[in-house]
């Protein structure tokens, strides 16, 4: 399978998973800002790279918004997830090595901090809920702390879960391929020895 074809199939799979998971989280978990999009955004940047880093989370958020809606600051929420996807590219350059859990949770923490600062600033700019001065900006961030807390809890749990699941499945797939190649090799040796007789 060509690398581009593989990436497109992976992109479609991630978008489908993300849309279904986001709708499930909103309708059945119901914890504000406890979401899976950040995890899949980081993963798309790490695994798919390139333009897919940005368009995968945007596709997830756009398609799921058709079912659950969004707020007046959707330009900030959409772009936030797209930029978190680009953080996945940095994660790929840094590499995970032996410290997968530590590094994935660290990026989950950074993603939550960025999302909190960026979207709360957007809410302060675009809504009339707070006065457009320093006091209003500070009040906006203070009132956003409970949402930050649940977003952080979600990312510290879901980001390692997404990456851990991927590496476990990848390891199992690799092991099965090794076993199949080994069995094929033995069958080839058996048939060649039978022919020599």
Residue pairs with C-beta under 8 A, 6 or more apart in sequence:
7 48
7 50
7 52
10 47
10 48
11 44
11 48
11 52
11 55
11 56
11 59
14 40
14 43
14 44
14 48
14 56
14 60
15 56
15 59
15 60
15 63
17 40
18 36
18 37
18 40
18 56
18 57
18 59
18 60
18 64
19 60
19 63
19 64
19 67
21 36
21 40
22 35
22 36
22 37
22 60
22 61
22 64
22 68
23 64
23 67
23 68
25 31
25 34
25 35
25 36
26 64
26 68
27 68
31 150
31 154
32 146
32 147
32 150
33 147
33 148
33 150
33 151
33 154
34 150
34 151
34 153
34 154
35 151
35 154
36 154
36 158
36 162
37 57
37 60
37 61
37 81
38 81
38 84
38 108
38 111
38 112
38 115
38 151
38 154
38 155
38 158
38 159
39 108
39 155
39 158
39 159
39 161
39 162
40 56
40 57
40 60
40 162
41 53
41 56
41 57
41 60
41 81
41 82
41 84
41 85
41 87
41 88
41 111
42 84
42 85
42 87
42 88
42 91
42 104
42 107
42 108
42 111
42 159
42 162
42 163
43 88
43 162
43 163
43 166
44 52
44 53
44 56
44 57
44 85
44 88
45 53
45 84
45 85
45 86
45 87
45 88
45 89
45 90
45 91
45 92
46 88
46 89
46 91
46 92
46 163
47 88
47 166
48 56
49 88
49 89
49 92
53 85
53 86
53 88
53 89
54 82
54 83
54 85
54 86
55 82
56 85
57 81
57 82
57 84
57 85
58 78
58 81
58 82
58 85
60 81
61 70
61 77
61 78
61 81
62 78
65 74
70 77
70 78
71 77
71 123
72 126
72 127
73 119
73 122
73 123
73 126
73 127
75 122
75 126
76 118
76 119
76 121
76 122
76 123
76 126
77 119
77 122
79 118
80 114
80 115
80 118
80 119
81 115
83 114
83 118
84 111
84 114
84 115
87 107
87 110
87 111
87 114
88 107
91 103
91 104
91 107
94 103
96 103
96 104
96 163
97 103
100 160
100 163
100 164
100 167
101 160
101 164
104 159
104 160
104 163
104 164
105 156
105 159
105 160
107 159
108 152
108 155
108 156
108 158
108 159
108 160
109 152
109 155
109 156
111 155
111 159
112 148
112 151
112 152
112 155
112 156
113 148
115 151
116 141
116 144
116 147
116 148
116 151
117 141
120 140
120 141
120 144
121 137
121 140
123 129
123 130
123 140
123 144
124 130
124 132
124 136
124 137
124 140
125 132
129 140
130 136
130 137
130 139
130 140
